[in-house]
Amino acid sequence: EEAQGISVDYALPKNGGHIPPLSSKSIKRMRYSHFGCNVVHEDIAFGEEVDVHKAKMDLKATVEFGCQGRLPAEHGHGTEYIAPMETLERWKKIDPLNVMNPGVGGLSYKSDYRD
């Protein structure tokens, strides 16, 4: 069977949390986490017919709005996710010239954060 997949990490509330449901049918879902902490790592395999980017963004919305969690939790925003405003402001203070990680978290790829 042809497959494609996503890898994500997310944090669930310390007072509980449940396995977030997927918007698309998966072939295999593998979950693992750190002992004593609510950070969960998941590798999810889907059939070729699934738009995996949409599936990942749907899971992000479910984790954040349905489970009161946060995705990503441990491995950063990269260039795929938009970071929260307070995170963006902190990064701009630390790196006013935008030379350390341009494009991360939805920031500009250009020096001095020019558009």
C-alpha positions as CSV (number, residue, x, y, z in Angstrom):
1,E,0.0,0.0,0.0
2,E,1.3,3.4,-1.0
3,A,1.6,5.8,2.0
4,Q,2.8,9.2,3.0
5,G,3.0,10.6,6.5
6,I,3.5,13.4,8.9
7,S,5.5,13.8,12.2
8,V,4.3,16.2,14.9
9,D,5.0,17.1,18.5
10,Y,2.4,18.7,20.7
11,A,1.7,19.4,24.4
12,L,-1.5,18.6,26.1
13,P,-2.7,20.2,29.4
14,K,-1.2,18.8,32.5
15,N,-4.7,18.2,34.0
16,G,-5.7,15.8,31.3
17,G,-6.1,15.9,27.6
18,H,-7.3,13.3,25.2
19,I,-6.0,11.8,22.0
20,P,-6.9,14.4,19.4
21,P,-9.1,12.9,16.6
22,L,-7.8,13.1,13.0
23,S,-9.8,14.7,10.2
24,S,-8.6,12.2,7.7
25,K,-8.5,8.4,7.9
26,S,-5.0,7.2,8.8
27,I,-3.4,3.9,7.9
28,K,-1.3,3.8,11.0
29,R,-0.9,6.2,14.0
30,M,2.1,5.9,16.3
31,R,2.2,7.9,19.5
32,Y,5.0,8.2,22.0
33,S,5.9,10.7,24.7
34,H,8.2,11.6,27.6
35,F,7.6,10.0,30.9
36,G,6.1,12.5,33.4
37,C,5.4,15.2,30.8
38,N,2.5,15.9,28.4
39,V,4.6,16.3,25.2
40,V,3.4,13.8,22.7
41,H,5.2,12.8,19.4
42,E,3.2,11.3,16.6
43,D,4.0,9.7,13.3
44,I,0.9,9.3,11.2
45,A,0.7,7.4,7.9
46,F,-2.0,8.3,5.4
47,G,-3.0,7.0,2.0
48,E,-1.9,8.8,-1.1
49,E,-5.3,10.4,-1.5
50,V,-4.9,12.5,1.7
51,D,-3.6,16.1,1.6
52,V,-1.1,15.7,4.4
53,H,-0.5,19.4,4.8
54,K,-4.2,19.9,5.4
55,A,-4.3,16.9,7.7
56,K,-1.4,18.4,9.7
57,M,-3.1,21.9,10.0
58,D,-6.4,20.3,10.9
59,L,-4.6,18.3,13.7
60,K,-2.9,21.6,14.9
61,A,-6.4,23.3,15.1
62,T,-7.8,20.3,17.0
63,V,-4.9,20.2,19.5
64,E,-5.0,23.9,20.1
65,F,-8.7,24.6,20.1
66,G,-10.3,21.2,20.9
67,C,-7.7,20.0,23.5
68,Q,-6.3,23.3,24.8
69,G,-2.8,22.2,23.8
70,R,0.0,23.6,21.7
71,L,1.4,22.3,18.4
72,P,4.4,22.4,17.9
73,A,5.5,21.9,21.4
74,E,9.1,20.8,21.5
75,H,10.8,21.1,18.2
76,G,10.1,24.6,17.1
77,H,8.0,26.4,14.6
78,G,10.3,26.1,11.6
79,T,8.9,27.7,8.5
80,E,5.7,25.7,8.5
81,Y,3.9,27.2,11.5
82,I,3.1,30.8,12.4
83,A,4.5,31.5,15.9
84,P,2.5,33.3,18.5
85,M,2.9,37.1,18.5
86,E,4.8,37.2,21.8
87,T,7.3,34.7,20.4
88,L,7.7,36.7,17.2
89,E,8.4,39.9,19.2
90,R,10.9,38.1,21.4
91,W,12.8,36.8,18.4
92,K,12.9,40.2,16.8
93,K,14.4,41.6,20.0
94,I,17.0,38.9,20.1
95,D,17.8,39.1,16.4
96,P,17.1,42.7,15.2
97,L,18.8,42.1,11.9
98,N,17.0,38.8,11.1
99,V,20.2,36.9,10.4
100,M,19.9,33.9,12.7
101,N,16.8,32.2,11.5
102,P,15.1,34.1,8.7
103,G,11.6,32.9,7.8
104,V,11.1,31.0,11.1
105,G,7.6,31.1,12.6
106,G,6.2,33.3,9.8
107,L,8.8,36.0,10.0
108,S,10.3,37.6,6.9
109,Y,13.1,35.9,5.0
110,K,14.8,39.3,4.3
111,S,17.3,41.2,6.5
112,D,15.8,43.7,8.9
113,Y,12.5,41.9,8.5
114,R,11.6,43.9,5.4
115,D,8.8,42.5,3.3
